[in-house]
């Protein structure tokens, strides 16, 4: 099942895609919370809410499936073997040896989330000049819990979506921690929808990312399978739940493959007019344009 959130006639609605992918069958729930009520229902073992009509996708604006997460998103850094290697000669070289010991976990604030085709705002040069893309598979927690064992972890996954963990690299380095450089407004495009776990094996799927410079041709920058993860999905859930209760609707972004702008020689940062397109097999495509903000 594919769960999407839309704006139709000025209202947010959430529903499931029809078999032909052309319509959204609307659930009788509060659309302002996006897919969160459905994750909560799944966690409690309740049936899906009733369907109360449908809308053609062509007549609606597709937004992030979780447009207003209840709290910060969990994110994992340097979690692909090839990506860890490409950063060994970068500013991360001093702690490269620790990459196989524990996952690097940070958060992005809820206000970072925007939907498919939404503009991502580049900050003024006085704030940051080194904006980077990171294509990532993200999982959505269904059944919550604390101190979840690795052996039980996959039973807590409700579904999967795509995120772009946009990063201000200079800010990330300046503060010697990651939250500020990851949490600018609009810095977490998400979507196009959530695919429930019964329809996707997130442990083995392909993640690709193209960057199209303004006036240029698409460039394939990232291409990997989630089998290259250093810490697999059960380990990430076990880690994030150690002493912390995960809640239905919590989002964990699993890390990005090699090919980020920072890893290129010389580094290539995003500029006004660039378009980033991310595709994950079994989910679909998330595409966003980067525009100069203030």
C-alpha positions in Angstrom: 0.0 0.0 0.0 1.2 3.5 -0.9 0.1 6.2 1.5 0.2 9.8 0.3 -0.8 13.2 1.6 -2.2 15.9 -0.6 -3.7 19.4 -0.6 -7.0 19.4 -2.4 -9.4 22.4 -2.4 -7.3 24.0 0.3 -7.4 21.0 2.7 -4.9 18.4 3.6 -6.1 14.9 3.0 -4.4 11.5 3.3 -5.2 8.3 1.4 -3.9 5.3 -0.4 -3.0 5.2 -4.1 -5.4 3.3 -6.3 -4.2 0.2 -8.2 -3.6 2.3 -11.3 -1.7 5.0 -9.4 -4.0 7.8 -10.8 -6.2 8.4 -7.8 -5.9 8.8 -4.1 -8.6 7.0 -2.0 -9.2 9.2 0.9 -9.3 8.0 4.5 -11.7 9.5 7.0 -8.9 11.0 9.2 -7.4 14.4 10.1 -5.3 15.1 7.0 -3.3 17.8 8.8 -1.4 15.0 10.5 -0.6 13.3 7.2 0.0 9.5 7.5 0.5 9.6 11.3 -3.0 8.4 12.2 -2.5 5.4 10.0 0.8 4.5 11.6 -0.8 4.8 15.0 -3.7 2.6 13.9 -1.3 0.0 12.6 0.6 0.1 15.9 -2.5 -0.6 17.9 -3.7 -3.3 15.6 -6.8 -1.3 14.6 -8.3 -1.6 11.1 -7.6 1.1 8.6 -10.0 4.1 8.7 -13.0 4.1 6.3 -12.6 5.4 2.8 -14.7 8.4 2.0 -14.2 9.1 -1.7 -11.2 9.7 -3.9 -9.4 12.4 -5.8 -7.4 12.3 -9.0 -3.7 12.9 -8.2 -3.6 15.3 -11.2 -6.1 17.5 -9.5 -4.2 17.7 -6.2 -0.8 18.9 -4.8 1.3 16.0 -3.5 3.1 17.0 -0.2 5.2 15.1 2.2 3.5 12.0 3.6 4.4 13.2 7.1 4.1 16.9 6.6 4.3 17.7 10.3 6.3 15.0 12.2 5.5 14.9 15.9 9.2 15.4 16.8 12.7 15.5 15.3 13.7 12.9 12.6 16.4 10.5 13.5 19.2 10.4 11.0 22.3 8.3 10.5 25.7 9.5 9.2 28.3 7.7 7.1 26.4 4.5 7.0 27.4 3.1 3.6 30.9 1.5 3.2 31.7 3.4 0.0 30.5 6.7 1.5 32.7 6.3 4.6 35.7 5.6 2.3 35.1 8.7 0.2 35.1 10.9 3.3 38.3 9.5 4.8 40.4 12.2 3.2 37.9 15.0 4.2 37.4 16.8 7.4 36.0 13.5 8.8 39.4 11.8 8.6 40.2 12.2 12.3 37.3 10.0 13.4 37.2 7.6 10.4 38.3 4.7 12.4 35.2 4.9 14.7 32.8 4.3 11.8 32.4 0.6 12.4 31.9 0.8 16.2 28.6 2.7 16.7 26.2 4.4 14.3 26.5 8.2 14.1 23.1 9.5 15.0 21.8 13.1 14.8 18.4 14.7 14.2 16.7 17.2 11.9 13.9 19.4 13.3 10.3 18.8 11.9 10.3 22.2 10.2 12.9 20.9 7.7 10.2 18.7 6.0 8.9 19.7 2.6 7.2 17.6 -0.1 7.9 16.5 -3.7 8.6 19.3 -6.1 8.7 21.9 -3.3 11.5 24.4 -3.6 14.5 24.0 -1.2 15.7 27.3 0.0 19.4 28.0 -0.3 20.5 30.3 2.6 22.3 33.6 2.2 26.0 33.4 1.6 26.6 34.9 5.0 25.0 31.8 6.5 26.3 29.0 4.3 27.9 28.5 0.9 28.3 24.7 1.0 25.0 23.1 0.5 25.0 19.4 -0.2 22.5 16.6 -1.1 22.1 13.2 0.5 19.8 10.6 -1.0 18.4 8.3 1.7 16.0 5.5 2.4 13.9 6.4 5.5 11.9 4.0 7.6 8.7 4.9 9.5 8.1 3.3 12.8 4.7 1.6 13.4 4.7 -0.3 16.7 6.8 1.8 19.1 9.0 0.6 21.9 12.1 1.1 24.0 15.2 -1.1 24.1 14.0 -2.9 21.0 16.1 -6.0 20.3 17.7 -6.3 16.9 15.9 -9.6 16.4 12.5 -8.0 16.8 13.3 -4.7 15.1 11.7 -5.3 11.6 8.4 -5.9 13.3 8.4 -2.3 14.3 8.8 -0.9 10.7 5.5 0.3 9.3 6.8 1.6 6.0 9.5 3.4 3.9 9.9 6.7 2.2 12.6 8.8 0.5 14.3 11.8 2.1 17.0 14.2 0.9 19.1 15.0 4.0 20.2 18.4 2.7 23.2 19.7 4.6 25.1 22.9 5.1 28.6 21.4 5.2 30.4 24.5 6.4 27.9 24.9 9.3 28.2 21.2 10.1 32.0 21.5 10.5 32.0 24.9 12.2 30.0 23.7 15.2 31.6 20.2 15.5 28.1 18.7 15.6 25.6 18.1 12.9 22.1 19.2 14.0 22.4 22.9 13.1 23.8 22.3 9.6 21.1 19.7 8.9 18.1 21.6 10.2 17.7 24.7 8.0 14.1 25.3 7.0 13.2 23.1 3.9 16.3 20.9 4.3 14.4 17.6 4.4 12.4 16.9 1.2 10.3 13.8 1.8 8.1 11.6 -0.4 6.5 11.0 -2.7 4.6 8.6 -0.4 5.1 5.9 2.2 5.2 2.3 1.0 4.1 -0.1 3.7 6.7 -2.7 4.8 4.7 -5.6 3.4 5.4 -4.3 -0.1 9.1 -3.4 0.1 12.3 -5.0 1.3 14.2 -2.0 2.6 17.2 -4.2 3.4 17.9 -4.7 -0.3 16.8 -1.9 -2.6 18.6 0.5 -4.9 19.2 4.2 -4.1 20.1 6.6 -6.9 20.5 10.4 -7.1 20.9 12.7 -10.1 21.8 16.4 -9.9 20.8 18.6 -12.9 22.7 21.9 -12.8 20.7 24.9 -14.1 20.8 24.7 -17.8 22.7 21.4 -17.8 22.1 17.7 -18.2 21.3 15.2 -15.3 24.4 13.8 -13.7 24.1 10.5 -11.8 26.0 11.2 -8.6 24.8 8.3 -6.2 24.0 4.7 -7.0 24.1 2.0 -4.4 22.1 -0.8 -2.7 21.0 -0.8 0.9 23.0 -4.1 1.2 26.0 -1.8 1.5 24.8 -0.3 4.8 27.4 -0.5 7.5 24.7 -0.7 10.2 21.6 -2.5 8.9 18.1 -1.4 9.6 17.5 -3.7 12.7 20.7 -2.3 14.2 19.6 1.3 13.7 16.3 0.6 15.3 18.0 -1.2 18.2 20.4 1.7 18.6 17.9 4.6 18.4 15.6 2.8 21.0 18.3 2.3 23.6 16.8 4.0 26.6 14.5 6.1 24.3 10.9 5.2 23.5 10.3 5.2 19.7 6.8 6.3 18.8 4.5 5.4 15.9 5.3 7.7 13.0 8.9 8.3 14.1 11.2 8.5 11.0 14.7 7.1 10.8 16.8 8.1 7.8 19.3 5.3 7.2 22.3 7.2 5.6 23.5 8.2 2.2 25.6 6.4 -0.4 28.9 7.6 -1.9 28.7 10.4 -4.4 27.8 13.5 -2.3 29.1 16.8 -3.4 31.5 17.0 -0.5 33.1 13.8 -1.6 33.9 15.0 -5.2 37.3 16.4 -6.1 36.9 19.4 -6.1 33.7 19.5 -4.0 30.6 20.6 -5.9 27.9 22.5 -3.9 24.3 23.0 -4.9 23.5 26.3 -6.6 20.4 28.3 -7.5 18.4 26.4 -10.1 19.9 23.0 -9.5 17.4 20.1 -9.4 18.0 17.0 -7.3 16.2 13.8 -8.3 16.3 10.7 -6.0 14.9 7.4 -7.0 14.6 4.3 -4.8 13.4 1.1 -6.3 10.0 0.0 -4.9 9.1 3.6 -3.8 9.5 6.0 -6.6 11.0 9.4 -7.3 11.5 12.5 -5.1 12.5 15.6 -7.0 13.2 19.2 -5.8 14.6 22.4 -7.1 17.0 24.5 -5.1 16.4 28.3 -5.2 18.1 31.2 -3.5 16.4 32.3 -0.3 17.4 34.9 2.2 
